[in-house]
């Protein structure tokens, strides 16, 4: 949960990594915390395991991830 500027309990976004097991790829997903509406989905350049908490994934040469 990343809180929004108002500080209200539901103001902000939820950010998490989702694994596509069939494709063996990961996505970074951002949802509105109040409505759970999908705001952004970014395909990641590598599969990130479920133990991703606190891990750093360096960018690929010439590519950047903008969310």
N, C-alpha and C positions, 0 to 999 in steps of 0.2 A: 504494500500500500504506500503510495506517495501522496501525502496530503496536499489539498488545494489551498489557495490563499486565504479562504474564509475561515479555515480551522474547523468548520462544521464536520460532524462525524462522517457523513457520506460524501463530502467534497474531496475529490481527488481521483486518482487512477490506480488500478490494480495492474501490476507488471509481473509477468511470469514467462517461463520458458515452457513450450509445449513440444513434445516429441511425436513425430509422425513415424510410427513403427514400421509401416509398410515401405515408405521411402527411405527410412533410416536417416532422416534429417530433423533439424530443430527449427522452431520459430519463436521469435520474441513477440508476445501478445500484450496489448495494452487495452484495458477495458475501463469504461466509465464506472466509478465505484458505486454510484447510486443506481444506475439502470442496467449495469453489466452490458451495455452496448459496446460492440467492438469498435475501437477508435483507430487501431493500427495493428497490422500483422507484418512482421519483417522476416523474410526467409533468411536464416543464418547460413554462413558459408561452411559450417561444419556441424556434426552431430554433437550436442552437448548432453552428457549423461545427467541422470536425475540428481546426482550429487554436485550440481553446479553451484550451490550456494557459496559465495565468496571466491569463486574462481575467475581468473582473468583469461580472456580469449583474445589474442592479438589479431589485428586486422590483416587480411591478405594484402599483398603488395598491390598497390594501385586501386584498391577498393575501400570504400568506407561504408559504415552502417549508420544511416540517418533515420531516426525514428521521431 
